Amino acid sequence: MIPRSLGAVLSPIGRFALWIVLLLAMLATGLVQWQQGAHIQTDILAMLPHLQQDKLTETALNKVEQQLANQVYIAINANNDSQAISAAKQLMISLEQQTQQPFTAIRSGADDHLQDLAKVYFEHRFGLLTPEQAHAIETGHWRQLLNAAQSQLYSAFGFANSQLLSNDPLLMFPANLLALSPNSALRSQQGVLLTDTVDGVAAIVMAKGRDSAFSPTAQQQQMQALESAFSQINQHYPEVSFLKAGALFHAIAATESAKQEISRIGLISMLGIILLVWLAFRSMMPLFAALLTLTSGVVFAFVATLSFFGELHLLTLVFGTSLIGVAIDYSFHFYCEKQAHPNDNASDTLKRIFPALTLALVTSVSAFVAIGFTPFPGMQQVAVFCAAGLMGAYLTLLLVFPLLGNYGLKPTRGLTLAQGYLTVLQRTFIPSRLWQKVAIAALLIGLTAILFLGLSQADTDDDIRQLQQSPAAITSEENQLRQLLSGGTDNQFILVSGHNEQALLQTLEQLVPVLDKAVADGELSQAISLSRFMPSIARQRHDYQLQQQLYQQHLDEIITEMGLNDSIKTSLLAQLDQATTQWLTPKRVLAQANDDLHALWLGAISTTDNTEQYGAIVLLGGIHSLVSLEQRLTDQNWSLGQVRLIDKVGGISALMGKYRQLTLQLLVWVFVLASLLFSIKYGIKLALAIVAVPALSVLLTLACLGLVGSSISLFHALALILVLGIGIDYSLFFAEAKHTSRGVMMAIFMSACSTLLAFGLLALSQTNAIHFFGLTLLFGISFAFLLAPFISFITRKTL
């Protein structure tokens, strides 16, 4: 046995010295890791699984995330246009002049590229028509265009001037330019984007955070910059109010919530453990040893996690502050066993509990290792953090307790109460009277009913949006701002691809009427596509032929009706003839385009089979029926390319569902394997009883979750793995205790109390993932504690 071999080589002082060396080595390793860049990770997205995607889809996802990430939207509500414009300009100046410059790309409705882009389009005007213009010419109703031009000519707000009329006598180009910005609810004035509201007008300002919105330092800098700018504006315009939206505000809420929960859970758990140890032993030494065990486990956990991942997720700390509390169970078992056998020295006590302790460590670490096989980086960290913490606590017990634990304990009522509890159980559940048998039968029927009703009502929900729910105030403010922006854009988007550039552009054009019908049917509010900005050559050639036909047949009539000079005819026809081969290309548009257009164009992407695919993104806003939209796209025949709805949230949620199923299947196989392995040591009957405790605990937990309406997710399944590991621990200690189980009963009571205290607090977390995890363990550990003592009935009958 390990303690016996250690005792033969090292004295208690020697073991303690070895533990000091190990602890110092771990601390030194952790310090080196921190100096080399290890850090605390606060990005909630870092917890998500990594989807395996093709190169084009992966590129598209990265582009969309880069476009939306760290973006902040501010709406300035004012009484009139003048006030809104002045406040918006002041806000942009204030953000640009911040010393630390936390924001970049600060802008409003002004587009510095629009004028240059308009020149490019004007050069290719003979190949550009709006769908309405093309239809009018095709159907012979060209006079509608003439009437519209005449209205523009005589309107005080028209675009007409002599130079434009000589090059575009029907004034069709201004309509093309207006078609590029179809959102009539938004308007630009003096370089500021404005939209009318119920109480006045709102100016929209956008800025991109220089650093990640999930960085605590960046959060502080960006919020200070915004609050300072808001304060300056309110000094000049007290009646102005602000609406904010963006990942920054959700990230701040998540960070603050996690920090508060870490402090609250850690503090209350620690106070609870201190009170529990004091009441059980009425001595400071067990309390000191318990805290030393816990501290050592935390050090091992921190260093191991930083060594494996180079970072520690903030949610790992939330989970870990509670899960590492399992490590303190080792000291509970030591001191409870020592109190039950006061004449034994520390080494004898360790020898007595070593087999069960080692098996318990192996099962608990195995449970955490199973969690480590999930696709969640955050949960993988939890697995390493807690497994390393348990091993650190185990080594502390073996190396430190022979020296610190070698003294007598004051007698307390703990052992007496534990024995009394076991006696009551034995008298109750080993019945000698009829009424006891009836009561037991009623209890069994009640448990069966709970299992049946609860499991029949259990359902599943794998939506990753359960990971974090922002406060209602932030969500409400964001929804108000989205309405001002006519829906904004969602995380889902359409990926369009083709084997060459023109095939891609034609597929984008084929998609337009499909999305227009989806908008008309209420499936979404808007779609932002490059088809308006980059017409295919086929479409340009078609529009050119229509204009060529129109001007060749009706130019004289147009000149007369518009009151123009005949001298423009020769020049106009020469320009028309020259435009025969001058087609507008994506390269030409992108040379003058802004970042928003660049973000939608993927261009040529090399695939795994060494071919090229051309891709573009269509952003969607205000999606009301994702299923209907996806079905609409699937039903279409895309002859020249491919059109796919990309839903990363849905993809990750589906992956979570897959791993939830695998985790639950893993539980079943672990039960089977544990039964086979334990039967070698304990025999089939006792092995099945040991496994029955966590198995029944899992089933009863699922039933209770069904009864309280908590849908089963991957986080519930992961918690059930720990119910398995901890439940087997409880069973093993009772199986090893044989005839003398009062010390085990007291230790498991203390263990369950400390674990329930920690996980009960987790169940109150505002983060759903943590809440589900804690609620499952709250039920599971309670049932494991209530069922485990029945193992002692079997051991007493067996021996």
Rosetta blueprint (number, residue, H / E / L):
1 M L
2 I H
3 P H
4 R H
5 S H
6 L H
7 G H
8 A H
9 V H
10 L L
11 S L
12 P H
13 I H
14 G H
15 R H
16 F H
17 A H
18 L H
19 W H
20 I H
21 V H
22 L H
23 L H
24 L H
25 A H
26 M H
27 L H
28 A H
29 T H
30 G H
31 L H
32 V H
33 Q H
34 W H
35 Q H
36 Q L
37 G L
38 A L
39 H E
40 I E
41 Q E
42 T L
43 D L
44 I H
45 L H
46 A H
47 M H
48 L L
49 P L
50 H L
51 L L
52 Q L
53 Q L
54 D L
55 K H
56 L H
57 T H
58 E H
59 T H
60 A H
61 L H
62 N H
63 K H
64 V H
65 E H
66 Q H
67 Q H
68 L H
69 A L
70 N L
71 Q E
72 V E
73 Y E
74 I E
75 A E
76 I E
77 N E
78 A E
79 N L
80 N L
81 D H
82 S H
83 Q H
84 A H
85 I H
86 S H
87 A H
88 A H
89 K H
90 Q H
91 L H
92 M H
93 I H
94 S H
95 L H
96 E H
97 Q L
98 Q L
99 T L
100 Q L
101 Q L
102 P L
103 F E
104 T E
105 A E
106 I E
107 R E
108 S L
109 G L
110 A L
111 D L
112 D L
113 H L
114 L H
115 Q H
116 D H
117 L H
118 A H
119 K H
120 V H
121 Y H
122 F H
123 E H
124 H L
125 R H
126 F H
127 G H
128 L L
129 L L
130 T L
131 P H
132 E H
133 Q H
134 A H
135 H H
136 A H
137 I H
138 E H
139 T L
140 G L
141 H L
142 W L
143 R H
144 Q H
145 L H
146 L H
147 N H
148 A H
149 A H
150 Q H
151 S H
152 Q H
153 L H
154 Y H
155 S L
156 A L
157 F L
158 G L
159 F L
160 A L
161 N L
162 S H
163 Q H
164 L H
165 L H
166 S H
167 N H
168 D L
169 P L
170 L L
171 L L
172 M L
173 F H
174 P H
175 A H
176 N H
177 L H
178 L H
179 A H
180 L L
181 S L
182 P L
183 N L
184 S L
185 A L
186 L E
187 R E
188 S E
189 Q E
190 Q L
191 G L
192 V E
193 L E
194 L E
195 T E
196 D E
197 T L
198 V L
199 D L
200 G L
201 V E
202 A E
203 A E
204 I E
205 V E
206 M E
207 A E
208 K E
209 G E
210 R L
211 D L
212 S L
213 A L
214 F L
215 S L
216 P H
217 T H
218 A H
219 Q H
220 Q H
221 Q H
222 Q H
223 M H
224 Q H
225 A H
226 L H
227 E H
228 S H
229 A H
230 F H
231 S H
232 Q H
233 I H
234 N H
235 Q H
236 H H
237 Y L
238 P L
239 E L
240 V L
241 S E
242 F E
243 L E
244 K E
245 A E
246 G E
247 A H
248 L H
249 F H
250 H H
251 A H
252 I H
253 A H
254 A H
255 T H
256 E H
257 S H
258 A H
259 K H
260 Q H
261 E H
262 I H
263 S H
264 R H
265 I H
266 G H
267 L H
268 I H
269 S H
270 M H
271 L H
272 G H
273 I H
274 I H
275 L H
276 L H
277 V H
278 W H
279 L H
280 A H
281 F H
282 R L
283 S L
284 M H
285 M H
286 P H
287 L H
288 F H
289 A H
290 A H
291 L H
292 L H
293 T H
294 L H
295 T H
296 S H
297 G H
298 V H
299 V H
300 F H
301 A H
302 F H
303 V H
304 A H
305 T H
306 L H
307 S H
308 F H
309 F H
310 G L
311 E E
312 L E
313 H E
314 L H
315 L H
316 T H
317 L H
318 V H
319 F H
320 G H
321 T H
322 S H
323 L H
324 I H
325 G H
326 V H
327 A H
328 I H
329 D H
330 Y H
331 S H
332 F H
333 H H
334 F H
335 Y H
336 C H
337 E H
338 K H
339 Q H
340 A H
341 H L
342 P L
343 N L
344 D L
345 N L
346 A H
347 S H
348 D H
349 T H
350 L H
351 K H
352 R H
353 I H
354 F H
355 P H
356 A H
357 L H
358 T H
359 L H
360 A H
361 L H
362 V H
363 T H
364 S H
365 V H
366 S H
367 A H
368 F H
369 V H
370 A H
371 I H
372 G H
373 F L
374 T L
375 P L
376 F L
377 P H
378 G H
379 M H
380 Q H
381 Q H
382 V H
383 A H
384 V H
385 F H
386 C H
387 A H
388 A H
389 G H
390 L H
391 M H
392 G H
393 A H
394 Y H
395 L H
396 T H
397 L H
398 L H
399 L H
400 V H
401 F H
402 P H
403 L H
404 L H
405 G L
406 N L
407 Y L
408 G L
409 L L
410 K L
411 P L
412 T L
413 R L
414 G H
415 L H
416 T H
417 L H
418 A H
419 Q H
420 G H
421 Y H
422 L H
423 T H
424 V H
425 L H
426 Q H
427 R H
428 T H
429 F H
430 I L
431 P L
432 S L
433 R L
434 L H
435 W H
436 Q H
437 K H
438 V H
439 A H
440 I H
441 A H
442 A H
443 L H
444 L H
445 I H
446 G H
447 L H
448 T H
449 A H
450 I H
451 L H
452 F H
453 L H
454 G H
455 L H
456 S H
457 Q H
458 A L
459 D L
460 T E
461 D L
462 D L
463 D L
464 I H
465 R H
466 Q H
467 L H
468 Q L
469 Q L
470 S L
471 P L
472 A H
473 A H
474 I H
475 T H
476 S H
477 E H
478 E H
479 N H
480 Q H
481 L H
482 R H
483 Q H
484 L H
485 L L
486 S L
487 G L
488 G L
489 T L
490 D L
491 N L
492 Q L
493 F E
494 I E
495 L E
496 V E
497 S E
498 G E
499 H L
500 N L
501 E H
502 Q H
503 A H
504 L H
505 L H
506 Q H
507 T H
508 L H
509 E H
510 Q H
511 L H
512 V H
513 P H
514 V H
515 L H
516 D H
517 K H
518 A H
519 V H
520 A H
521 D L
522 G L
523 E L
524 L L
525 S L
526 Q E
527 A E
528 I E
529 S L
530 L H
531 S H
532 R H
533 F L
534 M L
535 P L
536 S L
537 I H
538 A H
539 R H
540 Q H
541 R H
542 H H
543 D H
544 Y H
545 Q H
546 L H
547 Q H
548 Q H
549 Q H
550 L H
551 Y H
552 Q H
553 Q H
554 H H
555 L H
556 D H
557 E H
558 I H
559 I H
560 T H
561 E H
562 M H
563 G L
564 L L
565 N L
566 D L
567 S L
568 I H
569 K H
570 T H
571 S H
572 L H
573 L H
574 A H
575 Q H
576 L H
577 D H
578 Q H
579 A H
580 T H
581 T H
582 Q L
583 W L
584 L L
585 T L
586 P H
587 K H
588 R H
589 V H
590 L H
591 A L
592 Q L
593 A L
594 N L
595 D H
596 D H
597 L H
598 H H
599 A H
600 L H
601 W E
602 L E
603 G E
604 A E
605 I E
606 S E
607 T L
608 T L
609 D L
610 N L
611 T L
612 E E
613 Q E
614 Y E
615 G E
616 A E
617 I E
618 V E
619 L E
620 L E
621 G E
622 G L
623 I L
624 H L
625 S L
626 L H
627 V H
628 S H
629 L H
630 E H
631 Q H
632 R H
633 L H
634 T H
635 D H
636 Q L
637 N L
638 W L
639 S L
640 L L
641 G E
642 Q E
643 V E
644 R E
645 L E
646 I E
647 D L
648 K H
649 V H
650 G H
651 G H
652 I H
653 S H
654 A H
655 L H
656 M H
657 G H
658 K H
659 Y H
660 R H
661 Q H
662 L H
663 T H
664 L H
665 Q H
666 L H
667 L H
668 V H
669 W H
670 V H
671 F H
672 V H
673 L H
674 A H
675 S H
676 L H
677 L H
678 F H
679 S H
680 I H
681 K H
682 Y H
683 G L
684 I H
685 K H
686 L H
687 A H
688 L H
689 A H
690 I H
691 V H
692 A H
693 V H
694 P H
695 A H
696 L H
697 S H
698 V H
699 L H
700 L H
701 T H
702 L H
703 A H
704 C H
705 L H
706 G H
707 L H
708 V L
709 G L
710 S L
711 S L
712 I E
713 S L
714 L H
715 F H
716 H H
717 A H
718 L H
719 A H
720 L H
721 I H
722 L H
723 V H
724 L H
725 G H
726 I H
727 G H
728 I H
729 D H
730 Y H
731 S H
732 L H
733 F H
734 F H
735 A H
736 E H
737 A H
738 K L
739 H L
740 T L
741 S L
742 R H
743 G H
744 V H
745 M H
746 M H
747 A H
748 I H
749 F H
750 M H
751 S H
752 A H
753 C H
754 S H
755 T H
756 L H
757 L H
758 A H
759 F H
760 G H
761 L H
762 L H
763 A L
764 L L
765 S L
766 Q L
767 T L
768 N H
769 A H
770 I H
771 H H
772 F H
773 F H
774 G H
775 L H
776 T H
777 L H
778 L H
779 F H
780 G H
781 I H
782 S H
783 F H
784 A H
785 F H
786 L H
787 L H
788 A H
789 P H
790 F H
791 I H
792 S H
793 F H
794 I H
795 T H
796 R H
797 K H
798 T H
799 L L
